[in-house]
Amino acid sequence: MPEMMFAVVGAGPTGVEVAGQLAELARDTLRREFRTIDPGEAVILLIEAADRVLTAYQPKMSARAVSALTRLGVTPVLNAAVVRVSDRSISIAVDSGAVQEVQARTIIWAAGVSASPLARALAQASGAELDRAGRITVQPDLTLPGFPEVFAVGDMVRVCDGAGSTLPIPGVAPAAIQQGRHAARTLRRRLAGRPAKPFTYRDKGSLATIGRKAAVAQIHGATLSGLLAWLAWLLVHLYFLMGLQNRFIVFVRWTVSFITRGRGARLITEAATPSDDPGRAEAQRASPALAVASRTVETTER
Ligand SMILES: Cc1cc2nc3c(=O)[nH]c(=O)nc-3n(C[C@H](O)[C@H](O)[C@H](O)COP(=O)(O)OP(=O)(O)OC[C@H]3O[C@@H](n4cnc5c(N)ncnc54)[C@H](O)[C@@H]3O)c2cc1C
């Protein structure tokens, strides 16, 4: 049944996390929420053009991620590039060159984003190069070629290494933050009459969560997986939240969610007919918002 087929395209950290979370929702959180279907029968495909998931990680971490995903009920499909998407199917080109069509109603794109259109406008104005993802190539000091007064940073740029190539910088928040700081430092250096320095990316490590108690981490050559990596993921995210109060609230929410397995999630799958209950029908006529609220209560109490 195509409705029960989920296709997640791209097995980077986003795709791996989405596929893992979908599997947990289907097989655990929402398992007993429907009368006519069994969400546990959902098929979750994780489609990746490369020969392994999480290509930015060491191969052994990719293998561990695949084991965790498979345990959760996700089916990784490797060496498979998605070449067409419609509202009911996706077409996948496999290694042999053949194209297979897979029926699926829910297709989640996790294979990368294109840069802000601002990058194209800047490239047109400055003559800087643009890559396939629409990122503009900036100088080693993060300025536009020929325009030292204009900086561009973050997801919308590739950084030239000064030797005809570009620096390998992942499209993650720490890279954007480091570039922003570098641009600010460069301005201060200029004001102090000192020359600009080229940008260098400091990789503080990578963490990818897969599901409950499952994650992989790679920090300065050291690797972690399973529960330890998952705990590290939680701690890092708590640490980077602003303010003690926010950290505490999120910690409590996560703890409740962990203990109850997210059972707070409920779906409205059927509308109550007004004739069921004259009192409620009256209330619904008076307030559509109340009608929605009363349906929610009914579904929650089921
Ligand atoms: C699904 C997903 C999950 C991710 N998960 C992670 C993660 O777990 N960890 C991580 O480190 N990174 C993650 N990333 C990547 C991270 O979000 C980006 O690397 C980071 O946000 C880049 O910061 P940025 O400032 O360059 O761009 P953005 O955060 O995209 O900010 C750019 C801003 O500029 C605005 N803007 C665009 N054009 C104009 C204009 N012409 N005028 C004015 N404003 C404009 C945009 O609206 C936007 O608000 C994820 C990305 C995605 C898509």
PDBQT file of the ligand as one rigid body, heavy atoms in Angstrom, charges set to zero:
ROOT
HETATM    1  C1  LIG A 401      16.823  19.802   8.134  1.00  0.00    +0.000 C 
HETATM    2  C2  LIG A 401      18.142  20.372   8.577  1.00  0.00    +0.000 A 
HETATM    3  C3  LIG A 401      18.730  19.908   9.744  1.00  0.00    +0.000 A 
HETATM    4  C4  LIG A 401      19.940  20.441  10.162  1.00  0.00    +0.000 A 
HETATM    5  N1  LIG A 401      20.497  19.967  11.323  1.00  0.00    +0.000 NA
HETATM    6  C5  LIG A 401      21.641  20.496  11.761  1.00  0.00    +0.000 A 
HETATM    7  C6  LIG A 401      22.222  20.044  12.975  1.00  0.00    +0.000 A 
HETATM    8  O1  LIG A 401      21.693  19.159  13.658  1.00  0.00    +0.000 OA
HETATM    9  N2  LIG A 401      23.389  20.608  13.366  1.00  0.00    +0.000 N 
HETATM   10  C7  LIG A 401      23.995  21.592  12.644  1.00  0.00    +0.000 A 
HETATM   11  O2  LIG A 401      25.052  22.084  13.061  1.00  0.00    +0.000 OA
HETATM   12  N3  LIG A 401      23.477  22.027  11.481  1.00  0.00    +0.000 NA
HETATM   13  C8  LIG A 401      22.319  21.519  11.022  1.00  0.00    +0.000 A 
HETATM   14  N4  LIG A 401      21.782  21.971   9.838  1.00  0.00    +0.000 N 
HETATM   15  C9  LIG A 401      22.512  22.991   9.067  1.00  0.00    +0.000 C 
HETATM   16  C10 LIG A 401      22.356  24.371   9.685  1.00  0.00    +0.000 C 
HETATM   17  O3  LIG A 401      20.976  24.665   9.838  1.00  0.00    +0.000 OA
HETATM   18  C11 LIG A 401      23.009  25.393   8.772  1.00  0.00    +0.000 C 
HETATM   19  O4  LIG A 401      24.320  25.013   8.471  1.00  0.00    +0.000 OA
HETATM   20  C12 LIG A 401      23.038  26.781   9.410  1.00  0.00    +0.000 C 
HETATM   21  O5  LIG A 401      21.737  27.198   9.730  1.00  0.00    +0.000 OA
HETATM   22  C13 LIG A 401      23.686  27.768   8.443  1.00  0.00    +0.000 C 
HETATM   23  O6  LIG A 401      23.565  29.052   8.963  1.00  0.00    +0.000 OA
HETATM   24  P1  LIG A 401      23.426  30.292   7.973  1.00  0.00    +0.000 P 
HETATM   25  O7  LIG A 401      23.380  31.481   8.843  1.00  0.00    +0.000 OA
HETATM   26  O8  LIG A 401      24.451  30.214   6.913  1.00  0.00    +0.000 OA
HETATM   27  O9  LIG A 401      22.047  30.095   7.201  1.00  0.00    +0.000 OA
HETATM   28  P2  LIG A 401      20.575  30.089   7.778  1.00  0.00    +0.000 P 
HETATM   29  O10 LIG A 401      20.507  29.539   9.144  1.00  0.00    +0.000 OA
HETATM   30  O11 LIG A 401      19.756  29.453   6.698  1.00  0.00    +0.000 OA
HETATM   31  O12 LIG A 401      20.202  31.628   7.888  1.00  0.00    +0.000 OA
HETATM   32  C14 LIG A 401      20.107  32.446   6.766  1.00  0.00    +0.000 C 
HETATM   33  C15 LIG A 401      19.031  33.480   7.055  1.00  0.00    +0.000 C 
HETATM   34  O13 LIG A 401      19.120  34.504   6.087  1.00  0.00    +0.000 OA
HETATM   35  C16 LIG A 401      17.816  34.815   5.651  1.00  0.00    +0.000 C 
HETATM   36  N5  LIG A 401      17.937  35.356   4.296  1.00  0.00    +0.000 N 
HETATM   37  C17 LIG A 401      18.147  34.699   3.147  1.00  0.00    +0.000 A 
HETATM   38  N6  LIG A 401      18.193  35.565   2.101  1.00  0.00    +0.000 NA
HETATM   39  C18 LIG A 401      17.997  36.792   2.616  1.00  0.00    +0.000 A 
HETATM   40  C19 LIG A 401      17.896  38.095   2.058  1.00  0.00    +0.000 A 
HETATM   41  N7  LIG A 401      18.034  38.309   0.740  1.00  0.00    +0.000 N 
HETATM   42  N8  LIG A 401      17.710  39.114   2.895  1.00  0.00    +0.000 NA
HETATM   43  C20 LIG A 401      17.575  38.930   4.217  1.00  0.00    +0.000 A 
HETATM   44  N9  LIG A 401      17.623  37.734   4.804  1.00  0.00    +0.000 NA
HETATM   45  C21 LIG A 401      17.843  36.676   4.013  1.00  0.00    +0.000 A 
HETATM   46  C22 LIG A 401      17.083  33.506   5.714  1.00  0.00    +0.000 C 
HETATM   47  O14 LIG A 401      15.681  33.700   5.774  1.00  0.00    +0.000 OA
HETATM   48  C23 LIG A 401      17.631  32.896   7.002  1.00  0.00    +0.000 C 
HETATM   49  O15 LIG A 401      16.917  33.312   8.118  1.00  0.00    +0.000 OA
HETATM   50  C24 LIG A 401      20.570  21.466   9.404  1.00  0.00    +0.000 A 
HETATM   51  C25 LIG A 401      19.977  21.929   8.233  1.00  0.00    +0.000 A 
HETATM   52  C26 LIG A 401      18.770  21.399   7.815  1.00  0.00    +0.000 A 
HETATM   53  C27 LIG A 401      18.153  21.903   6.543  1.00  0.00    +0.000 C 
ENDROOT
TORSDOF 0
